[in-house]
Amino acid sequence: MRVFPASVSLFEKTIHFSVTPASAGDVFQVILVRPGDIVLASWATVETAGTTAATIDLGYGTDPDYFGNALKVDATGHCRTTLSGRLIWNAPEVADDTTETNEIEIAGARYGDHVTVSSGMDLADMVLTGEVIHPDWVAVHLTNQTGGALNLASQVLDVAVNKAPQMASPIVMAAADTIDVTANEAITTGVLIVSAVIIRK
């Protein structure tokens, strides 16, 4: 067995949007990765707030939002990849084989985010699902598959929005690539720091 030495390194790159403004769709190739690199994680931090309501995707060449879909860059701090909200819903009687829908506002939710809905009570074979239906809005669906009508009365539902659902899996790079920032809108102000933890042999 051959053993190759490896190192774990933190790579960082700063983007000054006032110096290099972005148009919608512009891609910044910020961190080079080599064949065989293992990218454990990548994230973005806003050092100076960017253009109001601006968002970026954080990913790499073939998966542009792997590390974050539509991350807000208009306020300082770590770009959040998880959002949450709580919906108190007094669902009406739900007939068998039908679906009732309610909506909740979750700022920052965007198309492509994964939504998980959970209840603190037994749903008796009813099914809860969620989806982003408009920017900042999530629809929660309650489907009755029990064989009869049910009324669950008031219930508290926790809604979680994951803007980077694949990030839990490290990436082994088969070829050279770059970690990229893609502007979803024009960004003319702000400072963004992109970081990545990489195992390199």
N, C-alpha and C positions, 0 to 999 in steps of 0.2 A: 504494500500500500504506500502510495506517495502522499506526503503531506505538504501542502503549500501554505506558506505564511499569508495571513490576511489581516487587514486592518479595518477598523470601524471608524469612519470619519464623518464629521459634520461639514457640509458644504453650504455656503450662503452666497446669495447674489442680491444686490440692491437695484431696484428700478426707480429712477427719478422721473416721474411722468411730466414734470414741468420742463425737464431738459429733453426728454424723448417722449412727446405726447403720442397717444395711441388713438387710432380710429377704430370703429367697431370692426372686429374680425382680425385685427393685427395680432401677430404671434411674436412673443419674445422668447427666444431659446436661451434659457438662463443657466442651466447646469448641465454640463456634458457628462454622459454616462458611457462607460466602456463595455464591450462584450464581456460577459461573465460577472459584471457588477450585480450586487443584490441591493435593490433599493428597499430599505425597511420602512421608510416613511418620508413624506414630503408635506410641507405646510407653508402657509403664507401669513405674514404679520404686517399690519399696516402701522408704519412709523409716523406718517403724516397723512391725515385724511385726504382721500382723493375726491374726484368730481362727484357731486351729489347723485345718489342712486346708481353709481357705477358698480359693475360686477366683473369678475374675471373667472375663467375656468383654469384649473391647475391640473396638468397631466403630462403626457409625453406624446411623441409623434403619432402613434396609431390609436391612442386613447386619450383625447384632449382634456377630459374631465375626470380622470381616474382618481386624483387626489382631492377633487373638489369641483362641484358644479355650481356655477353662478354665485361665487363667494363675494359678499359685499366688501367693498374697499373704501367706503365713504365715512368710516369711523375708525379711530385708532384701536389697536389691539389685535389679538389673534383672530384670524378669519374663521369663524365658527363653521364646523361641518355637521354639527347636530343641532337641531332646533326642537322645541317641544311646546305643547299646549295642552290644556285640559278642557274638555267639553262636557258640560252637564246637560244631559239629554233625557227628557221625559218622552220616550218613544211611544207613539200611539200603538194601538193593537195592530200587530203585523200579521196579515193573512198568510197562510201557507204558500210557499213558493213565490213570495213577493219580496221587494227590497224597499226599505225606507232610507232616505238620505238626509243628512244634516251637514252644515258647513261650519268651519272654524277658521278664523284668521290667524295665520302664523307668519309673521314678518320674515321675509327672506326665502320662503318656500318658492321653488321654481320648477317648471316642467323638467322631468328627468330625475328628480329626487325620489328616493324610496320612502314610502310612508308605512308606518306600523301603528296599529291601533290596538290597545289592550283595555280590558275591563276588570274591575275589582270584584265582579260577581260572576256566578255561573250563568252562561248565556243559553244553556239548555239546547245545544246543537244549532244555535244561530251562528251566523258567520259575520265577523267584522272585517271590513277592508277599508283602505283609504287611498286617495290619489290627489295630486295637485291638479286643481281644475282651472285656476287662474294664478298669476303671480301673487304670492302672499295669502292664498286661500286653498284650503284642503277640504275635500268632500269625504265624509265618513258614511259608509254604506252598511246597513244592518239587514242581512238577508235571512229569511226564515225558511229553514229546510227541515222543520221538525215533523211535518205531517199534519199540523193543526195550527190554529191562530194562537198567538201569544202576546201578552202585554207584560213587559219587563219593568214597567213603572220608571221612576227616575233612576238614572245611572250616571256614574262618573267615568268618562273615557279619557285615557291618556293617549295623546297623539304624538308620535315621534317622527321627525323628518330627518333623513340621513342624506347629506349632500355628497358623501363619498363612500358609498356602500362597499366598494371593492378594496378600500385602503387597508383593511385588516389582513390582506394577503400580500406578503413581500413579492416584489417582482424580480425575477432573474432575467437579466437582459441578454438576449441571444445575439444582439448586434448593437453597434454604437447608436446612441440616440441622445435626445436632450429632454430635460424636464422643461416644460413650456408654460408660459402664462399667455392666455388668449383674452383679449379685451372684448367684452360683449357690447359695450357702448364706447363712445369716445371718452377718453380719460386724459385730461390736460393738467391735472394737479395731483399732488400726493407722492408719497414715498412708500414703496412696497419692498419687503424683504422676503425672499423665497429661501427656504431651508430644506435640506435633505440629509438623511442619515443613510450612508451607503457602506456596505461591506465590499471591500476591494481586495482582490488577491494580487 
